[in-house]
Amino acid sequence: MSVPIVESVPSVLQAERGDVCESLREQLALARRRQGDAEERAWQIEQSALLLQREVAQTRLAGELARSQSEMLIESLGILASASTLDTFLGHVLTAMVHQLGGVGGTLWLPDRETGTARLHLEYQDSRLIPASESHHPAVRHPPPLGGGPHSTFPGDRAEAYVLSYEVPGMPEENRAYIFSLGVRTLLTVPMILGRQSIGWICLRSRGRDVGELQSKVRVAEALAGQATLAVQMARLSDQARQAAILEERNRIARDIHDTLAQGFTGVVVNLEAAQRALRKDSAQLAQEHIDHARQLAQAGLEEARLSVRALRPDVLQQADLALALDTLVRRVEAGGQTRARLTVIGARRKLAGDARAEFLRIAQESVTNILKHAGAHEVDITLSYSSSVVSLSVADDGSGFDPGAYHEGFGLLGMQERAQRLGATLAVQTSVGHGTTVCVTLAGPDEARHHA
């Protein structure tokens, strides 16, 4: 009966040993899992730390770039305000872009829409700006095509980078070879976009072979290109304003010549006709007076025409009082002997600005000229009225009048309307066939609007 008991002891020990081993294995597996989790967490913390370092570095870089851009923008605005030419400012922007982005050179191009090519405008090389006329770039002789894509390296809507170590689709081989010979290995082309149209391109040259490095600078390059775009647009607007001013001055001189010559020659004709009538009546003395007055009018008209051509005011317009200038006009009409003229001044006289005084007088002169040439009037009434806020001038006659809705040749009515518009005044013409004509020009708020002396 004792044998079974002896044989059971090893079995129990073996079972206990197996339980211990299993427990150890489980503890080891748990320890390994915990070690793996700890290593994973450590790796994640390390990666987070690296990411945070990169973000800090990028934030610092962005801050430095923003500060640099602000400084450049302030400097650019100062140069734009003081630059004598557009090229001075564009040269500044091109130079700043090369220095800011670590390039070794660059070019600025403008489109030629008529030929469909890009025209080299400026080149920055060896720390100096080179105008196209002095550049050795092959594009000066053979401008490359526009269009972007596979046929051109001048993109239309976004910046593009190119590696010059081998053939570049869309870039003439002689251009690539020339740039490559300067030690340039990569090229960044940034369009100057206004609205939806490219008005130029700035190309940055780099000796680096990593095109990704250039692409990382696109935002800064686009910001700088935007400054050049602003300058080009401001120059265009300035040129348009200058052309408009030239056209306006030409029209003013044309109106002055028309008014002075027409008014003067009309007076000459009237006096010569009066002299002819006097000779028919054997009144030689009266005829001589009309001839003398015609000569005086012709001489005065010639002098005023010369002054107008020189864009100067006639002597009569230099008078401080418009009423005095109108009185001179009335006396000239009276001297013709055919039409009675009268000037009435209402309100307290005061000085008007030179442009207002001149335009009022010219309108009166044109009105009188039309009366003497076409109306056959016996009387002309000129009324100059001053109030606290309005100055008005009217010229009325008892002549034949005309149909205001009919077509009329000549420059007179149009010239009077343009003169009133220049002042911000209103011009009204009241007339009908057989009932005379009244021309009235009214300027509201002359003291405030015209800043007269």
NORSULFEN-V12070 format. One record per residue. N is the residue number from 1. RES is the residue in one small letter. SS is DSSP state (@ for helix, = for strand, . for the rest). OMEGA is omega in degrees with one decimal (NA if undefined). Layout:
BEGIN
n:N res:RES ss:SS omega:OMEGA
n:N res:RES ss:SS omega:OMEGA
END
This chain:
BEGIN
n:1 res:m ss:. omega:-178.0
n:2 res:s ss:. omega:-175.8
n:3 res:v ss:@ omega:179.9
n:4 res:p ss:@ omega:-178.6
n:5 res:i ss:@ omega:179.3
n:6 res:v ss:@ omega:-178.1
n:7 res:e ss:@ omega:-175.8
n:8 res:s ss:@ omega:-176.7
n:9 res:v ss:@ omega:178.7
n:10 res:p ss:@ omega:-179.4
n:11 res:s ss:@ omega:-180.0
n:12 res:v ss:@ omega:179.4
n:13 res:l ss:@ omega:179.4
n:14 res:q ss:@ omega:179.5
n:15 res:a ss:@ omega:-179.2
n:16 res:e ss:@ omega:178.8
n:17 res:r ss:@ omega:177.7
n:18 res:g ss:@ omega:179.6
n:19 res:d ss:@ omega:179.6
n:20 res:v ss:@ omega:179.4
n:21 res:c ss:@ omega:179.6
n:22 res:e ss:@ omega:179.3
n:23 res:s ss:@ omega:177.8
n:24 res:l ss:@ omega:178.4
n:25 res:r ss:@ omega:-179.9
n:26 res:e ss:@ omega:179.5
n:27 res:q ss:@ omega:178.2
n:28 res:l ss:@ omega:178.9
n:29 res:a ss:@ omega:179.2
n:30 res:l ss:@ omega:178.9
n:31 res:a ss:@ omega:179.0
n:32 res:r ss:@ omega:179.3
n:33 res:r ss:@ omega:179.2
n:34 res:r ss:@ omega:177.0
n:35 res:q ss:@ omega:178.6
n:36 res:g ss:@ omega:178.1
n:37 res:d ss:@ omega:179.8
n:38 res:a ss:@ omega:177.7
n:39 res:e ss:@ omega:178.4
n:40 res:e ss:@ omega:179.1
n:41 res:r ss:@ omega:178.4
n:42 res:a ss:@ omega:179.1
n:43 res:w ss:@ omega:179.0
n:44 res:q ss:@ omega:178.2
n:45 res:i ss:@ omega:178.5
n:46 res:e ss:@ omega:178.5
n:47 res:q ss:@ omega:177.6
n:48 res:s ss:@ omega:178.6
n:49 res:a ss:@ omega:177.4
n:50 res:l ss:@ omega:178.8
n:51 res:l ss:@ omega:179.2
n:52 res:l ss:@ omega:178.0
n:53 res:q ss:@ omega:178.3
n:54 res:r ss:@ omega:179.5
n:55 res:e ss:@ omega:177.6
n:56 res:v ss:@ omega:179.8
n:57 res:a ss:@ omega:178.7
n:58 res:q ss:@ omega:178.1
n:59 res:t ss:@ omega:178.2
n:60 res:r ss:@ omega:178.9
n:61 res:l ss:@ omega:179.0
n:62 res:a ss:@ omega:177.7
n:63 res:g ss:@ omega:179.4
n:64 res:e ss:@ omega:178.5
n:65 res:l ss:@ omega:179.3
n:66 res:a ss:@ omega:178.9
n:67 res:r ss:@ omega:178.9
n:68 res:s ss:@ omega:178.9
n:69 res:q ss:@ omega:179.5
n:70 res:s ss:@ omega:178.8
n:71 res:e ss:@ omega:179.5
n:72 res:m ss:@ omega:180.0
n:73 res:l ss:@ omega:178.4
n:74 res:i ss:@ omega:178.2
n:75 res:e ss:@ omega:-178.9
n:76 res:s ss:@ omega:179.3
n:77 res:l ss:@ omega:177.5
n:78 res:g ss:@ omega:178.5
n:79 res:i ss:@ omega:179.8
n:80 res:l ss:@ omega:-178.6
n:81 res:a ss:@ omega:-174.9
n:82 res:s ss:@ omega:-176.2
n:83 res:a ss:. omega:-179.7
n:84 res:s ss:. omega:-179.7
n:85 res:t ss:. omega:176.5
n:86 res:l ss:@ omega:-178.8
n:87 res:d ss:@ omega:178.1
n:88 res:t ss:@ omega:-179.3
n:89 res:f ss:@ omega:179.7
n:90 res:l ss:@ omega:176.4
n:91 res:g ss:@ omega:176.9
n:92 res:h ss:@ omega:-179.3
n:93 res:v ss:@ omega:179.7
n:94 res:l ss:@ omega:178.4
n:95 res:t ss:@ omega:-179.5
n:96 res:a ss:@ omega:-179.8
n:97 res:m ss:@ omega:179.9
n:98 res:v ss:@ omega:-178.6
n:99 res:h ss:@ omega:-176.4
n:100 res:q ss:@ omega:-175.2
n:101 res:l ss:. omega:175.2
n:102 res:g ss:. omega:179.2
n:103 res:g ss:. omega:178.7
n:104 res:v ss:. omega:-179.9
n:105 res:g ss:= omega:179.5
n:106 res:g ss:= omega:179.1
n:107 res:t ss:= omega:175.2
n:108 res:l ss:= omega:-174.7
n:109 res:w ss:= omega:175.5
n:110 res:l ss:= omega:-176.9
n:111 res:p ss:= omega:170.5
n:112 res:d ss:= omega:-173.5
n:113 res:r ss:. omega:-177.3
n:114 res:e ss:. omega:-178.3
n:115 res:t ss:. omega:-179.4
n:116 res:g ss:. omega:-178.6
n:117 res:t ss:= omega:175.1
n:118 res:a ss:= omega:-176.7
n:119 res:r ss:= omega:176.2
n:120 res:l ss:= omega:-177.4
n:121 res:h ss:= omega:179.4
n:122 res:l ss:= omega:174.3
n:123 res:e ss:= omega:176.2
n:124 res:y ss:= omega:-175.6
n:125 res:q ss:= omega:179.1
n:126 res:d ss:. omega:175.2
n:127 res:s ss:. omega:175.3
n:128 res:r ss:= omega:178.0
n:129 res:l ss:= omega:-177.1
n:130 res:i ss:= omega:175.1
n:131 res:p ss:= omega:-176.4
n:132 res:a ss:@ omega:-177.9
n:133 res:s ss:@ omega:-179.6
n:134 res:e ss:@ omega:-176.7
n:135 res:s ss:. omega:175.8
n:136 res:h ss:. omega:-179.4
n:137 res:h ss:. omega:180.0
n:138 res:p ss:@ omega:-178.0
n:139 res:a ss:@ omega:177.0
n:140 res:v ss:@ omega:179.4
n:141 res:r ss:. omega:-177.0
n:142 res:h ss:. omega:-178.4
n:143 res:p ss:. omega:-179.1
n:144 res:p ss:. omega:-177.4
n:145 res:p ss:= omega:173.2
n:146 res:l ss:. omega:169.8
n:147 res:g ss:. omega:-178.0
n:148 res:g ss:. omega:176.9
n:149 res:g ss:@ omega:-175.4
n:150 res:p ss:@ omega:-175.2
n:151 res:h ss:@ omega:-176.9
n:152 res:s ss:. omega:176.5
n:153 res:t ss:. omega:176.4
n:154 res:f ss:. omega:-174.9
n:155 res:p ss:. omega:-176.6
n:156 res:g ss:. omega:-172.8
n:157 res:d ss:. omega:-178.8
n:158 res:r ss:. omega:-179.5
n:159 res:a ss:. omega:178.7
n:160 res:e ss:= omega:179.6
n:161 res:a ss:= omega:-177.0
n:162 res:y ss:= omega:174.4
n:163 res:v ss:= omega:-171.6
n:164 res:l ss:. omega:-177.9
n:165 res:s ss:. omega:178.0
n:166 res:y ss:. omega:-174.9
n:167 res:e ss:. omega:-179.8
n:168 res:v ss:. omega:178.9
n:169 res:p ss:. omega:178.2
n:170 res:g ss:. omega:179.8
n:171 res:m ss:. omega:177.2
n:172 res:p ss:. omega:-175.4
n:173 res:e ss:@ omega:-179.2
n:174 res:e ss:@ omega:176.2
n:175 res:n ss:@ omega:179.7
n:176 res:r ss:@ omega:-178.8
n:177 res:a ss:@ omega:179.9
n:178 res:y ss:@ omega:-178.8
n:179 res:i ss:@ omega:-179.5
n:180 res:f ss:@ omega:-179.2
n:181 res:s ss:@ omega:178.2
n:182 res:l ss:. omega:-178.5
n:183 res:g ss:. omega:-179.7
n:184 res:v ss:. omega:-179.6
n:185 res:r ss:. omega:177.0
n:186 res:t ss:= omega:-174.7
n:187 res:l ss:= omega:176.2
n:188 res:l ss:= omega:179.8
n:189 res:t ss:= omega:-176.3
n:190 res:v ss:= omega:179.0
n:191 res:p ss:= omega:172.3
n:192 res:m ss:= omega:-169.5
n:193 res:i ss:= omega:174.1
n:194 res:l ss:= omega:-173.8
n:195 res:g ss:. omega:177.8
n:196 res:r ss:. omega:-175.0
n:197 res:q ss:= omega:174.6
n:198 res:s ss:= omega:180.0
n:199 res:i ss:= omega:177.9
n:200 res:g ss:= omega:-179.6
n:201 res:w ss:= omega:172.9
n:202 res:i ss:= omega:-179.1
n:203 res:c ss:= omega:178.8
n:204 res:l ss:= omega:179.8
n:205 res:r ss:= omega:179.7
n:206 res:s ss:= omega:176.1
n:207 res:r ss:. omega:178.6
n:208 res:g ss:. omega:-178.8
n:209 res:r ss:. omega:-178.6
n:210 res:d ss:. omega:-179.6
n:211 res:v ss:@ omega:178.1
n:212 res:g ss:@ omega:178.6
n:213 res:e ss:@ omega:176.4
n:214 res:l ss:@ omega:-178.6
n:215 res:q ss:@ omega:179.0
n:216 res:s ss:. omega:-178.5
n:217 res:k ss:. omega:-173.9
n:218 res:v ss:@ omega:-175.6
n:219 res:r ss:@ omega:178.1
n:220 res:v ss:@ omega:179.8
n:221 res:a ss:@ omega:179.6
n:222 res:e ss:@ omega:178.1
n:223 res:a ss:@ omega:178.4
n:224 res:l ss:@ omega:177.1
n:225 res:a ss:@ omega:177.4
n:226 res:g ss:@ omega:176.6
n:227 res:q ss:@ omega:177.9
n:228 res:a ss:@ omega:178.1
n:229 res:t ss:@ omega:178.0
n:230 res:l ss:@ omega:-179.2
n:231 res:a ss:@ omega:179.3
n:232 res:v ss:@ omega:-179.9
n:233 res:q ss:@ omega:177.9
n:234 res:m ss:@ omega:178.4
n:235 res:a ss:@ omega:178.2
n:236 res:r ss:@ omega:179.7
n:237 res:l ss:@ omega:178.2
n:238 res:s ss:@ omega:178.9
n:239 res:d ss:@ omega:177.2
n:240 res:q ss:@ omega:178.3
n:241 res:a ss:@ omega:179.1
n:242 res:r ss:@ omega:177.7
n:243 res:q ss:@ omega:178.1
n:244 res:a ss:@ omega:178.7
n:245 res:a ss:@ omega:177.8
n:246 res:i ss:@ omega:-179.8
n:247 res:l ss:@ omega:179.2
n:248 res:e ss:@ omega:179.7
n:249 res:e ss:@ omega:176.4
n:250 res:r ss:@ omega:178.9
n:251 res:n ss:@ omega:179.3
n:252 res:r ss:@ omega:179.6
n:253 res:i ss:@ omega:178.1
n:254 res:a ss:@ omega:178.5
n:255 res:r ss:@ omega:-179.3
n:256 res:d ss:@ omega:179.3
n:257 res:i ss:@ omega:179.8
n:258 res:h ss:@ omega:-175.6
n:259 res:d ss:@ omega:-176.7
n:260 res:t ss:@ omega:-179.1
n:261 res:l ss:@ omega:-179.5
n:262 res:a ss:@ omega:-178.8
n:263 res:q ss:@ omega:-179.1
n:264 res:g ss:@ omega:-179.2
n:265 res:f ss:@ omega:175.6
n:266 res:t ss:@ omega:176.9
n:267 res:g ss:@ omega:178.1
n:268 res:v ss:@ omega:-179.0
n:269 res:v ss:@ omega:-179.7
n:270 res:v ss:@ omega:-179.6
n:271 res:n ss:@ omega:177.8
n:272 res:l ss:@ omega:175.8
n:273 res:e ss:@ omega:177.2
n:274 res:a ss:@ omega:177.7
n:275 res:a ss:@ omega:178.5
n:276 res:q ss:@ omega:178.3
n:277 res:r ss:@ omega:179.4
n:278 res:a ss:@ omega:178.6
n:279 res:l ss:@ omega:178.3
n:280 res:r ss:@ omega:179.5
n:281 res:k ss:. omega:179.3
n:282 res:d ss:. omega:177.0
n:283 res:s ss:. omega:-174.6
n:284 res:a ss:@ omega:-177.6
n:285 res:q ss:@ omega:178.5
n:286 res:l ss:@ omega:178.8
n:287 res:a ss:@ omega:179.0
n:288 res:q ss:@ omega:178.2
n:289 res:e ss:@ omega:178.4
n:290 res:h ss:@ omega:179.7
n:291 res:i ss:@ omega:177.9
n:292 res:d ss:@ omega:-179.5
n:293 res:h ss:@ omega:177.3
n:294 res:a ss:@ omega:178.4
n:295 res:r ss:@ omega:177.9
n:296 res:q ss:@ omega:178.6
n:297 res:l ss:@ omega:179.8
n:298 res:a ss:@ omega:179.4
n:299 res:q ss:@ omega:179.0
n:300 res:a ss:@ omega:178.9
n:301 res:g ss:@ omega:178.7
n:302 res:l ss:@ omega:-179.7
n:303 res:e ss:@ omega:179.1
n:304 res:e ss:@ omega:178.2
n:305 res:a ss:@ omega:178.7
n:306 res:r ss:@ omega:179.3
n:307 res:l ss:@ omega:179.7
n:308 res:s ss:@ omega:178.5
n:309 res:v ss:@ omega:177.7
n:310 res:r ss:. omega:-179.7
n:311 res:a ss:. omega:177.0
n:312 res:l ss:. omega:177.7
n:313 res:r ss:. omega:172.0
n:314 res:p ss:. omega:-177.4
n:315 res:d ss:@ omega:-176.5
n:316 res:v ss:@ omega:-179.6
n:317 res:l ss:@ omega:178.3
n:318 res:q ss:@ omega:179.4
n:319 res:q ss:. omega:-177.2
n:320 res:a ss:. omega:-174.1
n:321 res:d ss:. omega:177.5
n:322 res:l ss:@ omega:-178.3
n:323 res:a ss:@ omega:178.8
n:324 res:l ss:@ omega:178.6
n:325 res:a ss:@ omega:178.2
n:326 res:l ss:@ omega:177.7
n:327 res:d ss:@ omega:175.9
n:328 res:t ss:@ omega:178.3
n:329 res:l ss:@ omega:179.7
n:330 res:v ss:@ omega:-179.6
n:331 res:r ss:@ omega:176.7
n:332 res:r ss:@ omega:178.2
n:333 res:v ss:@ omega:179.8
n:334 res:e ss:@ omega:-177.2
n:335 res:a ss:@ omega:178.8
n:336 res:g ss:. omega:175.1
n:337 res:g ss:. omega:-177.3
n:338 res:q ss:. omega:-174.4
n:339 res:t ss:. omega:175.7
n:340 res:r ss:= omega:-178.4
n:341 res:a ss:= omega:-178.3
n:342 res:r ss:= omega:177.6
n:343 res:l ss:= omega:176.7
n:344 res:t ss:= omega:178.0
n:345 res:v ss:= omega:-178.6
n:346 res:i ss:= omega:179.1
n:347 res:g ss:. omega:-178.1
n:348 res:a ss:. omega:179.8
n:349 res:r ss:. omega:175.5
n:350 res:r ss:. omega:-178.6
n:351 res:k ss:. omega:172.0
n:352 res:l ss:. omega:174.9
n:353 res:a ss:. omega:-176.7
n:354 res:g ss:@ omega:-178.8
n:355 res:d ss:@ omega:178.6
n:356 res:a ss:@ omega:179.9
n:357 res:r ss:@ omega:-178.3
n:358 res:a ss:@ omega:-176.4
n:359 res:e ss:@ omega:176.2
n:360 res:f ss:@ omega:-178.8
n:361 res:l ss:@ omega:-179.7
n:362 res:r ss:@ omega:177.6
n:363 res:i ss:@ omega:177.8
n:364 res:a ss:@ omega:179.3
n:365 res:q ss:@ omega:-180.0
n:366 res:e ss:@ omega:178.9
n:367 res:s ss:@ omega:179.5
n:368 res:v ss:@ omega:178.4
n:369 res:t ss:@ omega:178.2
n:370 res:n ss:@ omega:179.2
n:371 res:i ss:@ omega:-177.7
n:372 res:l ss:@ omega:-176.9
n:373 res:k ss:@ omega:-167.9
n:374 res:h ss:@ omega:-166.9
n:375 res:a ss:@ omega:-175.1
n:376 res:g ss:. omega:-174.9
n:377 res:a ss:. omega:174.6
n:378 res:h ss:. omega:-177.8
n:379 res:e ss:= omega:175.7
n:380 res:v ss:= omega:178.2
n:381 res:d ss:= omega:176.6
n:382 res:i ss:= omega:-178.0
n:383 res:t ss:= omega:176.6
n:384 res:l ss:= omega:-173.4
n:385 res:s ss:= omega:176.5
n:386 res:y ss:= omega:169.2
n:387 res:s ss:. omega:-176.5
n:388 res:s ss:. omega:-175.2
n:389 res:s ss:. omega:-174.4
n:390 res:v ss:= omega:168.4
n:391 res:v ss:= omega:-179.2
n:392 res:s ss:= omega:178.9
n:393 res:l ss:= omega:177.1
n:394 res:s ss:= omega:176.0
n:395 res:v ss:= omega:-175.7
n:396 res:a ss:= omega:177.8
n:397 res:d ss:= omega:178.6
n:398 res:d ss:. omega:-175.2
n:399 res:g ss:. omega:-172.6
n:400 res:s ss:. omega:-178.0
n:401 res:g ss:. omega:179.1
n:402 res:f ss:. omega:178.1
n:403 res:d ss:. omega:-176.3
n:404 res:p ss:. omega:-179.6
n:405 res:g ss:. omega:-178.0
n:406 res:a ss:. omega:178.3
n:407 res:y ss:. omega:179.9
n:408 res:h ss:. omega:175.7
n:409 res:e ss:. omega:176.2
n:410 res:g ss:. omega:-173.1
n:411 res:f ss:. omega:-169.4
n:412 res:g ss:@ omega:-177.6
n:413 res:l ss:@ omega:178.8
n:414 res:l ss:@ omega:179.5
n:415 res:g ss:@ omega:178.3
n:416 res:m ss:@ omega:179.8
n:417 res:q ss:@ omega:179.0
n:418 res:e ss:@ omega:179.1
n:419 res:r ss:@ omega:178.7
n:420 res:a ss:@ omega:179.7
n:421 res:q ss:@ omega:178.6
n:422 res:r ss:@ omega:-179.1
n:423 res:l ss:@ omega:-170.7
n:424 res:g ss:. omega:-179.8
n:425 res:a ss:. omega:176.6
n:426 res:t ss:= omega:178.6
n:427 res:l ss:= omega:178.9
n:428 res:a ss:= omega:177.7
n:429 res:v ss:= omega:178.6
n:430 res:q ss:= omega:-178.1
n:431 res:t ss:= omega:170.9
n:432 res:s ss:. omega:-176.4
n:433 res:v ss:. omega:177.0
n:434 res:g ss:. omega:-175.3
n:435 res:h ss:. omega:175.7
n:436 res:g ss:. omega:-176.5
n:437 res:t ss:= omega:173.3
n:438 res:t ss:= omega:175.8
n:439 res:v ss:= omega:-177.3
n:440 res:c ss:= omega:176.1
n:441 res:v ss:= omega:-175.0
n:442 res:t ss:= omega:178.8
n:443 res:l ss:= omega:-178.8
n:444 res:a ss:= omega:175.9
n:445 res:g ss:. omega:-176.2
n:446 res:p ss:@ omega:-178.1
n:447 res:d ss:@ omega:-177.6
n:448 res:e ss:@ omega:-171.2
n:449 res:a ss:@ omega:-172.3
n:450 res:r ss:@ omega:177.3
n:451 res:h ss:. omega:-176.6
n:452 res:h ss:. omega:-177.9
n:453 res:a ss:. omega:NA
END
